[in-house]
Amino acid sequence: MADDILAGAKERFSASQDGSVLNRDEALNDIAFSRLALQWPREIMTQRRLEGRPCLVVNRLPAFIRQVVNDARQNRPGISVHPVDSGADYETAQIIGGLIRAIERGSNAEVAYNTALENAVTGGFGFFRVCTDYVHSESFDMEARIERIANPLAVYWDVTSTAFDASDWEYGFVTEWMEQAEFKKRYPKASPVDFNGGFGDYDRNWIDGRNVRVAEYWLRSEEKQKLFGFADGTTLTEKALHEQLEVMASGLGIEAPEKADDGLRLLGELTGMVPTRERSSNYFKVKRRMVSGAEVLEETDWAGQSIPICPVWGEEVMYQGRRHFRGMVRDARGPQEMLNYSRSAFTELVALAPKAPWLVPQGAIPDTERGKWNTANVRSYAYLEYDPTAGAMPQRQPFAGVPAGALQDALNSIDDLKSITGIHDASLGARSNETSGRAILARQREGDTANYHFIGNLARAVEYCARVLIEIIPSVYSTRQAIQILGQDDAPQVVRLQQSSGRPAEPDGENGRLYSLDVGKYDVTVKVGPSYATQREEARESLLEIMRAVPQSALVIGDLILKNMDFPEADEAAKRIQMLQQIELQKMMPPAAPPGAPGPAQGMGGPPPVGAPPVGA
């Protein structure tokens, strides 16, 4: 069995490696070219250095990459959860959304998002992942986390996938190199050198003498399960039914039945829930294994139905039945190389200026001065002697100057870089031809639009990540009695959970509502825009502009301005402004009439009150 698993793993790994080799090679070249500034071909650099010629690298690409990545940092994706069936409700959706925000903050997910986006902009693809772990070393509670994958080339994906996320991946690998000492410590019974599996030279990919390559191997398989439907809209698979009965039975000190019919009978006795319908349904089962080149090291079941690797793709091109992923660097390599050549040629010409040769009549240099004259075009001497009887005086040839075309070629290359990346001077903060604020904003917006597909692809990856979290949250947090969530304003809140029972959430008297995370179906939407803090700043500035234009509005909107400020006593000041508003509103109201005084109608000649004698009687 283990041999079959390892054979399948190696077969799929080989398929992924062969199917993605072009993307990997180009991505590696892009990273080396833009990030490590390895921009001269090795043979040309060797030749020029032997000749003493400069090989300058004026690397402008990181600035373009940072522009896209930092724009995404200022407009981070925001996750919204909403119910999609009758068993779900809006309030629980808000709780799940708040839990996802708490997971993001606790995992420092922004680092994972930014790393994946930077890799996608540079080489065409990047990844981050969802995982689970214990809350801390002394806890049995689990929590979900979002982790970055720093090396995009460590991920091997299902090359038969056609979806833009990993929703249709049947397998995936995340590889890492491990020192043999660490390997022995973590897997003391495993052998890092026993690779007699009959796979020939392929096993060389898994060991290099000092280090062992291990892989996290994800495999998704389809299986059929019974699906039970209940009168309140709740649905349970046979697996979920058994898991919930195990939780309930452990609390009662009894053993959960193995057969579904016995389980349904027990569920009815404990909760009164009786299925009203059932059918066979297809579900996906995800396995996580750690494998070396010789054996399976670990094996666990994943709580969700999707492989928790979230790809952030660059620009996708379908060519000859294969998907090709490109970043911003790919097309900019040519102009960048031209810029390096142009600046190197310009520098070489400037460096030759003091080396202009001398025109000397034959026999004009005495033998005693020949050493000075041999270096006269590269060194400065106080004087140079010559023999005047040999003819005319030696003359130095004037430097012809740097050709205008040398500098113009460099400027043309810079313009090509701007045109290819879609990022112009206004987007980079440099002074450009635009002079009005509206024109500058329009040019900046053009740069954002030209590269928005990278940010949009990050939003798709975050959306897939949120769906993976929604799949696993009911299982991961099934034993928790309370969780901390975050609101849209990042304010923390603790909510109580109902233990897994398959029933909708119930009120809990004095302690408020108990939320059930395993009932109902939920989906997500992701919007890209300014963060909540940025929106508060914009709201504050807009309200201040209104107050400057209409000073009388200070009494009406002053509390709103204070609520959008962040100094320590802002909320208290807003409350006091509201108290002042109430006092002023009371002053504006007409005074109450004293007892027995004529009402407004009488004072204006209206009819007398009912029952009063007629006027003049």
C-alpha positions as CSV (number, residue, x, y, z in Angstrom):
1,M,0.0,0.0,0.0
2,A,2.7,2.5,1.0
3,D,4.7,1.5,-2.2
4,D,1.6,2.2,-4.3
5,I,1.2,5.6,-2.6
6,L,4.8,6.5,-3.2
7,A,4.7,5.4,-6.8
8,G,1.6,7.5,-7.4
9,A,3.3,10.5,-5.7
10,K,6.4,10.2,-7.9
11,E,4.3,9.8,-11.0
12,R,2.3,12.9,-10.3
13,F,5.4,14.8,-9.3
14,S,7.1,13.9,-12.5
15,A,4.0,15.0,-14.5
16,S,3.9,18.3,-12.7
17,Q,7.6,18.9,-13.2
18,D,7.4,18.1,-16.9
19,G,4.2,20.2,-17.5
20,S,5.5,23.3,-15.7
21,V,9.2,23.3,-16.7
22,L,8.8,26.2,-19.1
23,N,7.0,28.3,-16.5
24,R,9.7,27.5,-13.9
25,D,12.6,28.2,-16.2
26,E,11.2,31.6,-17.2
27,A,10.3,32.5,-13.7
28,L,13.8,31.6,-12.4
29,N,15.3,33.8,-15.2
30,D,12.9,36.7,-14.3
31,I,13.8,36.5,-10.6
32,A,17.5,36.4,-11.3
33,F,17.2,39.2,-13.9
34,S,15.1,41.6,-11.8
35,R,15.9,40.9,-8.2
36,L,19.6,39.8,-8.4
37,A,20.5,42.1,-11.3
38,L,22.0,39.2,-13.3
39,Q,21.4,41.0,-16.6
40,W,24.5,40.4,-18.7
41,P,25.0,37.1,-20.6
42,R,27.9,35.3,-18.9
43,E,30.0,35.0,-22.1
44,I,29.6,38.7,-23.0
45,M,30.4,39.8,-19.5
46,T,33.6,37.7,-19.5
47,Q,34.7,39.1,-22.8
48,R,34.1,42.7,-21.8
49,R,35.9,42.3,-18.5
50,L,38.9,40.8,-20.3
51,E,39.0,43.9,-22.5
52,G,38.6,46.2,-19.5
53,R,35.2,47.5,-20.7
54,P,32.4,48.3,-18.2
55,C,29.3,46.1,-17.7
56,L,26.9,48.4,-15.9
57,V,23.5,47.4,-14.6
58,V,21.1,50.2,-14.1
59,N,18.2,48.1,-12.7
60,R,14.9,50.0,-13.0
61,L,12.7,46.9,-12.7
62,P,12.4,46.7,-8.9
63,A,10.8,50.2,-8.8
64,F,8.0,49.0,-11.2
65,I,7.5,45.8,-9.2
66,R,7.3,47.7,-5.9
67,Q,4.7,50.1,-7.4
68,V,2.3,47.3,-8.1
69,V,2.9,45.4,-4.8
70,N,2.7,48.6,-2.6
71,D,-0.4,49.7,-4.3
72,A,-2.0,46.3,-3.3
73,R,-0.8,46.8,0.3
74,Q,-2.7,50.1,0.4
75,N,-5.8,48.4,-1.0
76,R,-6.0,45.0,0.7
77,P,-8.7,42.5,-0.2
78,G,-11.6,42.5,2.2
79,I,-13.6,39.3,2.8
80,S,-17.3,39.3,3.2
81,V,-19.3,36.1,4.1
82,H,-23.0,35.7,3.2
83,P,-25.5,32.9,3.6
84,V,-26.6,30.9,0.6
85,D,-29.2,28.4,1.9
86,S,-32.1,28.3,4.4
87,G,-30.0,26.8,7.1
88,A,-27.7,29.8,7.2
89,D,-28.4,33.3,8.5
90,Y,-26.9,36.7,8.2
91,E,-25.7,37.1,11.8
92,T,-23.8,33.8,11.8
93,A,-22.3,34.9,8.4
94,Q,-21.0,38.0,10.2
95,I,-19.5,35.8,12.9
96,I,-17.7,33.6,10.4
97,G,-16.4,36.7,8.6
98,G,-15.2,38.1,11.9
99,L,-13.4,34.8,12.6
100,I,-11.7,34.9,9.2
101,R,-10.5,38.4,9.9
102,A,-9.1,37.2,13.3
103,I,-7.4,34.3,11.5
104,E,-5.9,36.8,9.1
105,R,-4.6,39.0,11.8
106,G,-3.3,36.2,14.0
107,S,-1.5,34.7,11.1
108,N,-0.1,38.0,9.8
109,A,-1.8,37.0,6.5
110,E,-0.8,40.3,4.9
111,V,2.8,39.1,4.6
112,A,1.6,35.9,2.9
113,Y,-0.6,37.9,0.5
114,N,2.2,40.4,-0.4
115,T,4.9,37.7,-0.8
116,A,2.7,35.7,-3.2
117,L,1.8,38.9,-5.2
118,E,5.4,40.0,-5.4
119,N,6.3,36.5,-6.8
120,A,3.5,36.7,-9.3
121,V,4.4,40.2,-10.5
122,T,8.1,39.1,-10.8
123,G,8.0,35.5,-12.2
124,G,4.3,34.9,-13.1
125,F,3.1,32.9,-10.1
126,G,3.2,32.9,-6.3
127,F,1.5,30.9,-3.5
128,F,0.3,31.0,0.1
129,R,-1.4,28.3,2.1
130,V,-3.9,27.4,4.8
131,C,-2.9,25.1,7.6
132,T,-4.0,24.1,11.1
133,D,-2.0,23.9,14.3
134,Y,-2.5,24.0,18.1
135,V,-3.2,27.4,19.6
136,H,-0.1,27.1,21.8
137,S,2.2,24.4,23.3
138,E,-0.1,23.8,26.3
139,S,-3.4,23.6,24.5
140,F,-5.5,20.9,22.8
141,D,-7.5,23.5,20.9
142,M,-6.7,23.8,17.2
143,E,-6.8,27.0,15.0
144,A,-6.6,27.8,11.3
145,R,-3.7,29.8,10.0
146,I,-2.6,31.4,6.8
147,E,1.1,30.9,5.9
148,R,3.3,32.3,3.2
149,I,5.3,30.2,0.8
150,A,8.4,32.2,0.2
151,N,9.8,30.1,-2.7
152,P,7.2,29.8,-5.5
153,L,9.4,27.2,-7.2
154,A,8.9,24.9,-4.2
155,V,5.2,24.3,-5.3
156,Y,4.3,21.8,-8.0
157,W,0.7,22.1,-9.1
158,D,-1.7,19.9,-11.0
159,V,-0.9,20.9,-14.6
160,T,-4.2,19.5,-15.9
161,S,-6.0,22.2,-13.9
162,T,-8.1,24.8,-15.8
163,A,-9.6,26.8,-12.9
164,F,-7.9,30.1,-12.0
165,D,-7.6,28.9,-8.4
166,A,-6.9,25.4,-6.9
167,S,-10.5,24.3,-6.8
168,D,-10.0,21.6,-9.4
169,W,-6.5,20.4,-8.3
170,E,-6.4,16.7,-7.9
171,Y,-2.9,16.9,-6.3
172,G,-0.2,19.3,-5.3
173,F,3.3,19.3,-3.8
174,V,5.2,21.7,-1.5
175,T,8.9,20.6,-1.4
176,E,11.6,21.5,1.0
177,W,15.2,20.6,1.5
178,M,16.1,19.2,5.0
179,E,19.5,18.5,6.5
180,Q,20.0,14.8,7.2
181,A,20.5,15.5,10.9
182,E,17.1,17.3,11.0
183,F,15.6,14.5,9.0
184,K,16.8,11.9,11.4
185,K,15.6,13.9,14.3
186,R,12.1,14.3,12.9
187,Y,11.8,10.9,11.4
188,P,14.1,8.6,13.3
189,K,12.8,5.4,11.8
190,A,13.0,6.7,8.2
191,S,16.0,6.2,5.9
192,P,17.1,9.1,3.8
193,V,19.2,7.0,1.4
194,D,17.1,4.0,0.5
195,F,15.9,4.9,-2.9
196,N,15.7,1.5,-4.6
197,G,12.2,2.1,-5.8
198,G,12.9,1.3,-9.5
199,F,12.5,4.8,-10.7
200,G,16.0,5.1,-12.2
201,D,17.7,8.5,-12.2
202,Y,14.6,10.3,-11.0
203,D,15.5,9.5,-7.4
204,R,18.5,11.9,-7.7
205,N,16.0,14.7,-7.3
206,W,15.4,13.6,-3.8
207,I,18.8,13.5,-2.2
208,D,22.1,15.4,-2.8
209,G,24.5,13.9,-0.2
210,R,24.0,16.3,2.7
211,N,20.4,17.3,2.3
212,V,17.2,15.3,1.8
213,R,14.3,16.6,-0.2
214,V,10.9,15.9,1.3
215,A,7.6,16.9,-0.1
216,E,4.2,17.7,1.4
217,Y,1.9,15.7,-0.9
218,W,-1.7,16.6,-1.2
219,L,-4.1,14.2,-3.0
220,R,-7.8,14.8,-3.5
221,S,-10.1,11.8,-4.4
222,E,-13.8,11.6,-5.0
223,E,-16.1,9.4,-3.0
224,K,-19.8,8.8,-2.5
225,Q,-21.6,9.4,0.8
226,K,-25.2,9.5,2.0
227,L,-26.6,12.9,2.5
228,F,-29.4,13.3,5.0
229,G,-31.8,16.3,5.0
230,F,-33.8,17.5,8.0
231,A,-37.0,19.4,8.3
232,D,-35.3,22.6,9.5
233,G,-33.1,22.7,6.3
234,T,-30.0,21.2,7.9
235,T,-28.1,18.7,5.9
236,L,-25.5,16.2,7.1
237,T,-23.3,13.8,5.3
238,E,-22.8,10.3,6.7
239,K,-19.2,11.3,7.8
240,A,-20.4,14.6,9.4
241,L,-23.2,12.7,11.2
242,H,-20.6,10.2,12.7
243,E,-18.3,13.1,13.7
244,Q,-21.1,14.9,15.5
245,L,-22.3,11.8,17.2
246,E,-18.8,11.1,18.5
247,V,-18.7,14.6,20.1
248,M,-22.2,14.1,21.6
249,A,-21.6,10.6,22.8
250,S,-18.3,11.5,24.4
251,G,-20.1,14.1,26.5
252,L,-22.6,11.5,27.6
253,G,-20.1,8.8,28.3
254,I,-21.4,6.4,25.7
255,E,-20.0,5.0,22.4
256,A,-21.1,6.4,19.1
257,P,-22.7,3.8,16.8
258,E,-20.8,2.9,13.6
259,K,-23.9,2.3,11.3
260,A,-25.7,5.3,9.9
261,D,-29.2,3.9,10.8
262,D,-28.2,3.4,14.4
263,G,-26.6,6.9,14.4
264,L,-29.8,8.5,13.1
265,R,-31.8,6.7,15.7
266,L,-29.5,8.0,18.5
267,L,-29.6,11.6,17.0
268,G,-33.4,11.5,17.1
269,E,-33.4,10.4,20.7
270,L,-30.9,13.1,21.8
271,T,-32.0,16.1,19.7
272,G,-35.4,15.2,18.2
273,M,-33.9,15.6,14.7
274,V,-35.3,13.0,12.3
275,P,-34.2,13.0,8.6
276,T,-37.0,13.7,6.1
277,R,-35.0,12.7,3.0
278,E,-31.7,11.2,1.9
279,R,-29.7,10.7,-1.2
280,S,-26.3,9.6,-2.5
281,S,-23.9,12.5,-3.1
282,N,-20.3,13.0,-4.4
283,Y,-17.8,14.4,-2.0
284,F,-14.1,15.0,-2.1
285,K,-11.7,13.6,0.4
286,V,-8.3,15.3,0.8
287,K,-5.2,13.5,2.2
288,R,-2.0,15.2,3.3
289,R,1.2,13.1,3.3
290,M,4.8,13.8,3.9
291,V,7.0,11.8,1.5
292,S,10.7,11.3,0.8
293,G,12.1,9.6,-2.2
294,A,11.9,6.3,-0.3
295,E,8.8,6.2,1.8
296,V,5.7,7.8,3.2
297,L,6.7,9.7,6.4
298,E,3.3,11.1,7.6
299,E,-0.3,10.8,6.7
300,T,-3.3,12.8,7.9
301,D,-6.8,13.7,6.7
302,W,-7.6,17.3,5.8
303,A,-10.9,18.7,7.2
304,G,-12.0,20.3,3.9
305,Q,-12.7,19.2,0.4
306,S,-10.1,21.5,-1.4
307,I,-6.4,21.4,-1.4
308,P,-5.3,24.4,0.8
309,I,-2.7,25.9,-1.5
310,C,-3.8,29.3,-2.9
311,P,-2.1,30.3,-6.2
312,V,-1.7,33.9,-7.2
313,W,-1.2,33.8,-11.0
314,G,0.3,36.5,-13.1
315,E,-0.9,37.0,-16.7
316,E,-2.2,33.7,-18.1
317,V,-1.7,32.8,-21.8
318,M,-3.0,29.6,-23.3
319,Y,-0.7,28.3,-26.0
320,Q,-0.6,24.9,-27.7
321,G,-2.8,23.4,-24.9
322,R,-0.5,24.6,-22.1
323,R,-1.0,27.4,-19.6
324,H,1.8,29.9,-19.5
325,F,2.1,32.4,-16.7
326,R,4.0,35.7,-17.1
327,G,4.9,38.5,-14.8
328,M,5.8,42.1,-15.4
329,V,9.5,41.4,-15.9
330,R,9.2,39.1,-18.9
331,D,8.6,41.7,-21.7
332,A,10.7,44.3,-19.9
333,R,13.9,42.3,-20.1
334,G,14.8,43.5,-23.6
335,P,14.5,47.3,-22.9
336,Q,16.4,46.8,-19.6
337,E,19.3,45.1,-21.4
338,M,19.3,47.9,-24.0
339,L,19.5,50.4,-21.1
340,N,22.5,48.6,-19.7
341,Y,24.3,48.5,-23.0
342,S,23.6,52.2,-23.6
343,R,24.7,53.4,-20.2
344,S,27.8,51.2,-20.4
345,A,28.7,52.6,-23.8
346,F,28.1,56.1,-22.6
347,T,30.3,55.5,-19.5
348,E,33.0,53.9,-21.7
349,L,33.1,57.0,-24.0
350,V,33.3,59.4,-21.0
351,A,36.1,57.3,-19.5
352,L,38.0,57.6,-22.7
353,A,38.0,61.4,-22.7
354,P,41.3,61.9,-20.8
355,K,42.9,59.1,-22.9
356,A,43.1,61.1,-26.1
357,P,46.3,60.3,-28.0
358,W,49.2,62.7,-28.8
359,L,50.4,63.5,-32.3
360,V,54.3,63.5,-32.1
361,P,56.7,64.0,-35.0
362,Q,59.1,61.2,-35.5
363,G,62.2,61.5,-33.3
364,A,60.7,64.3,-31.2
365,I,60.8,62.2,-28.0
366,P,64.2,61.8,-26.3
367,D,65.0,58.3,-25.0
368,T,65.1,59.6,-21.4
369,E,61.5,60.9,-21.6
370,R,60.0,57.9,-23.5
371,G,58.6,56.4,-20.2
372,K,56.6,59.5,-19.5
373,W,55.3,59.8,-23.0
374,N,54.1,56.2,-23.1
375,T,51.7,57.0,-20.2
376,A,51.0,60.6,-21.1
377,N,47.4,59.9,-22.3
378,V,46.4,58.3,-19.0
379,R,48.5,60.2,-16.4
380,S,49.0,63.8,-15.6
381,Y,52.6,65.2,-15.5
382,A,53.8,68.6,-14.6
383,Y,55.8,68.9,-17.8
384,L,56.7,66.8,-20.8
385,E,60.0,67.3,-22.7
386,Y,60.5,66.9,-26.4
387,D,63.2,67.5,-29.0
388,P,62.3,70.8,-30.9
389,T,64.8,70.0,-33.6
390,A,62.7,67.0,-34.8
391,G,60.0,69.3,-36.2
392,A,56.6,70.6,-35.0
393,M,55.6,70.5,-31.3
394,P,53.6,67.5,-30.2
395,Q,49.9,68.1,-30.0
396,R,47.1,66.3,-28.1
397,Q,44.1,65.3,-30.1
398,P,40.9,66.9,-28.7
399,F,38.2,64.6,-27.3
400,A,35.4,64.4,-29.9
401,G,32.7,64.3,-27.2
402,V,30.0,61.8,-26.4
403,P,27.7,61.2,-29.4
404,A,24.2,62.5,-28.8
405,G,22.7,59.2,-29.8
406,A,24.4,57.3,-26.9
407,L,22.3,59.2,-24.4
408,Q,19.2,59.2,-26.5
409,D,19.3,55.4,-26.7
410,A,19.2,55.2,-23.0
411,L,16.3,57.6,-22.8
412,N,14.4,55.5,-25.4
413,S,15.0,52.3,-23.4
414,I,13.6,54.0,-20.3
415,D,10.5,55.1,-22.2
416,D,10.1,51.5,-23.5
417,L,10.2,50.2,-19.9
418,K,7.4,52.6,-19.0
419,S,5.3,51.7,-22.0
420,I,5.7,48.0,-21.4
421,T,4.9,48.0,-17.7
422,G,2.2,50.6,-18.1
423,I,3.7,52.6,-15.2
424,H,4.7,56.2,-16.1
425,D,6.3,59.1,-14.3
426,A,3.1,60.2,-12.5
427,S,2.6,56.7,-11.0
428,L,6.2,56.7,-9.8
429,G,5.8,60.1,-8.1
430,A,8.2,61.8,-10.6
431,R,7.5,65.1,-12.3
432,S,5.9,64.6,-15.8
433,N,4.3,66.6,-18.5
434,E,1.0,66.6,-16.6
435,T,0.6,69.8,-14.6
436,S,-2.9,69.8,-13.3
437,G,-4.0,67.6,-10.4
438,R,-6.7,66.1,-12.5
439,A,-4.3,65.1,-15.2
440,I,-1.8,63.6,-12.8
441,L,-4.6,61.5,-11.1
442,A,-5.7,60.4,-14.6
443,R,-2.2,59.2,-15.5
444,Q,-1.8,57.5,-12.1
445,R,-5.1,55.7,-12.7
446,E,-3.9,54.5,-16.1
447,G,-0.9,52.9,-14.4
448,D,-3.2,51.2,-11.8
449,T,-5.5,50.0,-14.5
450,A,-2.7,48.6,-16.7
451,N,-1.6,46.3,-13.8
452,Y,-4.8,45.8,-12.0
453,H,-5.0,42.2,-13.2
454,F,-2.3,41.3,-10.7
455,I,-4.3,42.7,-7.8
456,G,-7.5,41.1,-9.2
457,N,-5.7,37.8,-9.3
458,L,-4.7,38.2,-5.7
459,A,-8.3,38.9,-4.8
460,R,-9.3,35.6,-6.4
461,A,-6.7,33.8,-4.4
462,V,-7.9,35.4,-1.2
463,E,-11.5,34.4,-2.1
464,Y,-10.4,30.8,-2.6
465,C,-8.5,31.0,0.7
466,A,-11.7,32.2,2.5
467,R,-13.7,29.3,1.0
468,V,-11.1,26.8,2.2
469,L,-11.4,28.4,5.7
470,I,-15.2,28.1,5.6
471,E,-14.8,24.4,4.8
472,I,-12.6,23.7,7.8
473,I,-13.9,26.1,10.4
474,P,-16.7,23.8,11.7
475,S,-14.3,21.0,12.3
476,V,-11.3,23.0,13.6
477,Y,-13.4,25.0,16.0
478,S,-15.9,22.2,16.9
479,T,-14.6,21.8,20.5
480,R,-14.3,25.5,21.3
481,Q,-16.9,27.1,23.6
482,A,-16.0,30.7,22.6
483,I,-13.9,32.4,19.9
484,Q,-12.6,35.9,19.4
485,I,-13.6,37.6,16.2
486,L,-12.8,41.0,14.6
487,G,-15.3,43.5,13.3
488,Q,-14.9,45.6,10.2
489,D,-13.1,48.2,12.3
490,D,-10.8,45.5,13.8
491,A,-12.4,45.8,17.2
492,P,-12.2,42.4,19.0
493,Q,-15.3,40.6,20.3
494,V,-15.8,37.3,22.0
495,V,-18.8,35.1,20.9
496,R,-20.0,31.8,22.3
497,L,-20.4,28.7,20.2
498,Q,-22.9,25.9,20.4
499,Q,-21.2,22.6,20.4
500,S,-21.5,20.6,17.2
501,S,-25.0,19.2,17.1
502,G,-26.2,19.8,13.6
503,R,-28.9,22.2,14.9
504,P,-29.3,25.9,14.2
505,A,-28.0,28.4,16.7
506,E,-30.0,28.9,19.9
507,P,-30.4,31.8,22.4
508,D,-28.7,31.2,25.7
509,G,-30.7,33.4,28.0
510,E,-28.5,35.8,30.0
511,N,-25.4,35.1,27.9
512,G,-27.0,35.9,24.5
513,R,-27.0,33.8,21.4
514,L,-25.0,30.6,20.9
515,Y,-23.7,30.4,17.3
516,S,-23.5,27.1,15.4
517,L,-20.8,27.2,12.7
518,D,-21.6,23.8,11.3
519,V,-25.2,24.6,10.1
520,G,-26.0,26.1,6.8
521,K,-23.9,26.9,3.7
522,Y,-21.9,30.2,3.3
523,D,-20.1,31.8,0.5
524,V,-17.7,34.7,0.2
525,T,-17.1,37.8,-1.9
526,V,-13.8,39.7,-1.9
527,K,-13.6,43.5,-2.6
528,V,-10.4,45.3,-3.1
529,G,-10.2,48.8,-1.7
530,P,-8.8,51.1,1.0
531,S,-8.7,49.6,4.5
532,Y,-11.1,50.6,7.2
533,A,-8.6,53.0,8.7
534,T,-8.1,54.7,5.3
535,Q,-11.9,55.0,4.8
536,R,-12.1,56.6,8.3
537,E,-9.4,59.1,7.3
538,E,-11.2,59.9,4.0
539,A,-14.5,60.3,5.9
540,R,-12.9,62.7,8.4
541,E,-11.3,64.8,5.7
542,S,-14.6,65.1,3.8
543,L,-16.5,66.1,6.9
544,L,-13.8,68.7,7.7
545,E,-14.2,70.1,4.2
546,I,-17.9,70.4,4.7
547,M,-17.4,72.2,8.0
548,R,-15.0,74.6,6.4
549,A,-17.5,75.4,3.7
550,V,-20.4,75.6,6.0
551,P,-19.2,76.6,9.5
552,Q,-22.7,76.3,10.9
553,S,-22.6,72.6,10.3
554,A,-20.0,72.1,13.1
555,L,-22.8,71.6,15.6
556,V,-24.4,69.0,13.5
557,I,-21.4,66.9,12.3
558,G,-18.9,67.6,15.0
559,D,-19.5,64.3,16.7
560,L,-19.0,62.4,13.4
561,I,-15.6,64.1,12.9
562,L,-14.5,63.2,16.4
563,K,-15.6,59.6,15.9
564,N,-13.3,59.3,12.9
565,M,-10.3,60.5,14.9
566,D,-7.8,58.3,16.8
567,F,-6.6,60.3,19.8
568,P,-7.3,58.7,23.2
569,E,-10.4,60.8,24.3
570,A,-12.0,61.0,20.8
571,D,-15.1,58.9,21.8
572,E,-15.6,60.8,25.0
573,A,-15.4,64.1,23.1
574,A,-17.9,62.9,20.6
575,K,-20.4,62.0,23.4
576,R,-20.0,65.5,24.9
577,I,-20.7,67.1,21.5
578,Q,-23.8,64.9,21.2
579,M,-25.0,66.2,24.6
580,L,-24.4,69.8,23.4
581,Q,-26.4,69.0,20.2
582,Q,-29.4,67.8,22.4
583,I,-29.3,71.0,24.4
584,E,-29.2,73.2,21.3
585,L,-32.1,71.2,19.8
586,Q,-34.2,71.7,22.9
587,K,-33.5,75.5,22.6
588,M,-34.7,75.5,19.1
589,M,-38.1,73.9,20.0
590,P,-41.0,76.2,20.8
591,P,-41.7,76.7,24.6
592,A,-44.5,74.6,26.1
593,A,-47.7,76.6,26.8
594,P,-48.5,77.2,30.6
595,P,-51.6,75.5,32.0
596,G,-54.8,77.3,31.1
597,A,-53.2,79.4,28.4
598,P,-54.9,79.4,25.0
599,G,-53.6,77.0,22.5
600,P,-52.0,77.9,19.2
601,A,-55.3,77.6,17.4
602,Q,-57.1,79.9,19.8
603,G,-54.4,82.5,19.7
604,M,-54.8,82.7,15.9
605,G,-58.6,83.1,16.1
606,G,-59.4,79.4,15.6
607,P,-62.5,77.6,17.0
608,P,-62.9,77.4,20.7
609,P,-62.1,74.2,22.5
610,V,-64.7,71.4,22.5
611,G,-67.3,72.1,25.2
612,A,-66.4,75.8,25.6
613,P,-69.2,78.4,25.3
614,P,-69.4,80.2,22.0
615,V,-67.6,83.4,21.6
616,G,-69.8,86.4,22.6
617,A,-72.3,84.2,24.5
